[in-house]
Amino acid sequence: MLFLPTMQDNANKLHNILFSGTKNIVITTHRSPDGDAMGSSLAVYNFLVQLNHNVNVIVPNDYPKFLKWLPSDENVIIYEDNRDYSDELVNNADVIFLLDFGNIYRIQPFSDTIKSSNAKKVLIDHHEDPDVNIADIVFSYPNACATAEVVYEIIDRMNLNNYINKQIAECLYVGIMTDTGSFKYPSTTSRTHQIISKLIDSGAENSKIHDLIYDCLSSDRMKLLGYCLNEKLILIEENNSAIISLDSSELKRFNFKKGDTEGIVNYALAIENILFAAFIVEKDGVIKLSLRSKGNFEVDKIAKKYFDGGGHNNAAGGISNTTLSETIKKVELITNKYKNEIKKS
């Protein structure tokens, strides 16, 4: 992983803060937290409590059941369910860690509370184009495979690896595993595997973790996946593209639970000769998109230009302000407009 010269300087600054007396610390991450968001957050939590700080993890909204086995998950506070208490914790915080997001809007409706806090803010992220003005200390490395990888590197730069116990190792393993698609994405490097090796040596049970994340699907979720592939898959073969969509009534039909649609877009991308895939879902009154690509076609630019979103070169997301059917048509037009770029990838 390529780090800027300021990596060590910032690690030294953070070290000084963490060892200058007991602090009230809040950790937060983006809305609809995924494996990297929760893995990073709880890794940092389990690390900081060993340093005798008063630590709280506050997330904007709830997250999938398959992440709730993570060590210390029972201490996570859901902002939407505990607004007054969460605001109080933030107002009393000395330090706030902002993990796995680069723009404050990603933590709505929690963003105003965080912005108004006088606490020292530490940003740790791996997304493109972060707003570095939201934090006092910034660890931003878009070339990192996961925020969890950056967290490991920070601990390493502070020479505090001896604090990485089984609990922290498993949290970091989850973050890296989920954000690399089980180590198959191009962002996975030899350094990534070196870190994974060290995490296993520290107690992370890799086979158990994989089972808990990927092999615990409900029957409803499996049926929903089958429905998507059999009934909702649109192949645009001339543009090497595929689209899967679901409306709110279809989610209800399959007893949708948070996390049930995670990864569906990857099945579309797994089809031979498909280089760009979109999953579009109507959820909570909002049309949301997950975009994936292979090669050099940068879906983060598509998400940013057309869907008020962003992410990574090959994995991004956004929202649409039109109907589901209109959004599908818009994506179809996009595949036609960029078909040459998609094919080149």
N, C-alpha and C positions, 0 to 999 in steps of 0.2 A: 504494500500500500504506500502511495506517495503522500508524505505529509509536508505541510508548509513549515518553514523554520520556526514559526510561532507555536508549534505544537508543544515543544518542551517548555517554552516560556509560559504558555497558558497553564500547562500542567503544574508548573511551579507555583503560579498564582493561586490555583485551586488548592494545592497542597497547603499553602500558607493559610488560606481561609479555613480549611477543614481542621487544621491543628492549632487554631487560635482561640480555643474554648468551645464550649457546647453551643450549638446553634439550633434555632427552630428552622427546619427545612421542609419545603414543599416540593414534590416531584409531580410534574404533569406531562401529558402527552396529547396527541391529536384525537379528535373526535372519531368514534367508531374504531377503537384501538385494535390493531392486529398483533401478530406474534412478536414482531420486532418492537412495537410500542410497549407492550406489556412486559416482554422479556427484558428490555432495557430498563424500564422503570423499576421493576422489582429487583433487578440486579443491583441498581444504584441504591435502592432502599436497603437491601440486605447488606450492602457494603457500608453504608453510612451508619446504620444502627450499631455496627461493630466499633465505630469511632465514638459511640456514646452521644450521638446527636438525637434530637427529637424530630422524627421524620414522619411525614404523611405523604401518601400517594393519592392524588385527586385526578380522576379522569372525567372528561366532559359528559360521557354517557356510557351505557353498558357495553359489554363486549361478549364474544362467543363463549359458550360453556366449555369448549375444549381447551380454553386457556386458564380455566379457573382452578386447576390443580397446581399452578405455579407457586413456588414457596413464598409465603407471606401474602398470598392473594386475599386472605380473609381480612386484611387491613386496608384494602383499597376502598376509597370513598368515591361514590358516584355523584358528581356535581349536581346533575339534574334532580337527584333525590335528596340532596343535603346542601342546598344553596347557602343558607345562612351560616351553617357550621363551616363550610368550605371557605366562604368569604372571610370569616373570622380567622381561620388558620392562615390564609394568605396575608391578611392585614398584619398578623403577628410574626410573619416569617422574616428571617434574616437572609435566607438564601432560597432561590427558586430555581430548580432544574427544569429546563424546557427540552424535552426529548422527542426525537423523531419527527420534527416538523420545523419548517423554516419561516413560516408566516403566521402571524398571530391569529388570523381568521380561522386557522385550522382547529382552534380550541373553542370556538363559539359553543355555548353562550358564556363561557368562562373567561373570554378574552379581556373584557373590560376590567374585571377584577385583577387580573394579572398585570395589565398595563398600568393600572393606578398604584400598584404596590411599589414601595421604596426599597424593597429587598434587592440584594445583589442577584443578578440573573445570569445563569450559565446555560448556554445553548449547546446541545450535542445532537448533531444531525448529519444526514448523508444525502439530502435532496439538493437538486439544482436551484440556483438563484435564491438563496436564503436572504431574508431581511436581517442583516447583521446588527441593525440598530435596535433590535428588541432585547439585546442582552449585553451584559458588561464583559463577559468572557465567552468567546465563540470558538467552538470546535466544530467546524463545518468541512466535511470531506466527501464530496459527491462521488469520488472514485471508490469509496468504501462500500462493501457489499451490504452492510447493515449498520444501523446505529449501534447495535450491540457490539459490533466489531470495533467501533470507535471507542465505546465505553471500556472495552478490554484494553485498548492501546493507551488510554488515559491512565488507567490503573497501573499499567506497566510502566509508563513514563514517570509516574509518581513513586515507583519502586515499592509498590504496596501489593504485589502479587500474592504475598503470603496471606492476604485477607480473602482471596478467592477460594471459598469453601464450596461444598457440594451444591448448596442452595444457589449461590451466585453463578456457579458453572452451568447449572441446568437452565437458569434464566437466560444467560448469554447464548447458550447452545440453541435454545428455542428461537431467539431473535435472529441468529445467523441462519439457522436451518430454514426457517419459514421465508425469509427475505431473499434467499438464494434458490428457492424451489428445490430444496434438498440438495444444494450444492451444484446445481446444473446450469445456473445462469452465468453469462460471461463475466459478471462481477466477482465470481469466485476465483481467488488467486491461490498461489502456493502459500502465501501468508495466511489466508483464511484457513487452510487445512492445518497449518502449524498451530494456529490459535485453537482450532477444534481439538487437536491432539492434546494440547495443554488442558483444555476444559475437561476432556475425558479423564486425563490423569488426576484432575482435581475432584473427580467423583461424578461427573455427568454421565448418566446411563443412557447412551445414545439410542439403543433399541427400544427401551421403555418410552423415551421421549417421543420417538417416531410413532409408536403405537397410540400414545395419548393424544397426539395432535391429528394424525391422519387415519387411524384405524378405529375410530369410535363414532362412526356416522350412524345416526338414527335411521330407521327404515323410511321415515318420511323424507329425509334428506336424500337418500338413495333413489327413492321414487321420483323426487323432484329432478335430480340429475338425469335420470332416464327419460323423463318427460322433455327436458330441455334438448337432449340429443336426438330424440326420436321425432318430436313435434315442433320444436322452436328453432332449430338450426337453419340458418339461411347461408347457403354457400354462394359466393360470388367468385367463381373459379377463374373467370377471365381477369379478375383483379387480385387474385391470390388472397382473398379475404373471406371472413366468415363473421356472422352476427348471430347472437342468441339474445332473446329478450323475454321478459316476464312482466306481466302487469300485476296489480295488487290483488285482483281476484284469484289469479293463479297461485300466488304466494299463500293466500288463505286456504285454497283448496288442498295444499300440501302441508298445512299446519306449520307455516314458516316460523323458524326460530332464528335469532341473530346468529350469523355465521353460516347458515345453511347454503347461501349462494357463493360462499368464498371458494375460489379456485375453479368455478365453472368455466370462466373465460379461457383457462388454460387447456381445457378439453378441445375447444374450437381451434386453438393454435396448434394442437398436437396433430391435426389432420394433415396428411401429406400435401405439400405445395401451398399450404396456408401460411402466409407470412405476416398477416395482420388480422387481429380478432378483436371484436367488441362485444361486451356483455352489457346490456341495457336493462335496467330494472326500475319499476315504479314502486317506490317504497316511502312510506310516511309522507305521501303527498308530493314527493320530489322524484324527478327522473335522474337517476345516477348512472354513470358509465364507468366501466373498467376497460381499459385499452391495453393490448399486449401486442408485441411484435417480435420478429426475429431479425437478426442482422443489423443493418444500419438505419432502418426506418425509425425515426425518433418520435414515438407517440406522445412524449411529454410536450412537444411543440404543438401537436394536434390538439391535445387536451387544453393547453393554454390558449391557443388561438380561437378555438370553437366552443369550448365548454367550461370556461372559467376555472380550469384545473391545472394540473401539473403532475410531476412525479419524476420518473427516471426515463432514460432513453427508450427502454423496452417495456416499461410498465408504468402506467399513469392512470389517472382518474379525473372525473369532472362531473358537472351537473348540466342539465338542459332545462331551459325555461319554456320549452314547448311541450306538446303532448308526446306520448310514447311513440305513436305511429309517425309523427312528424320527425322525431329524433332518429328513428330507424331510417327514414328517407334521407335525412341529413347525412348520416353515416355512410349510406350507400353512395351518395353524391361525392362524399369525401374520398371513398375508395376509388371512385372513377377519376377524380381530379388528380389523385396522387398515385395512380396505378403504376406509372413508370418508376417512381421512387420506391414503391413497395417491391416491384419486381427486381430492382437492382440490389435490394437488401439480401 
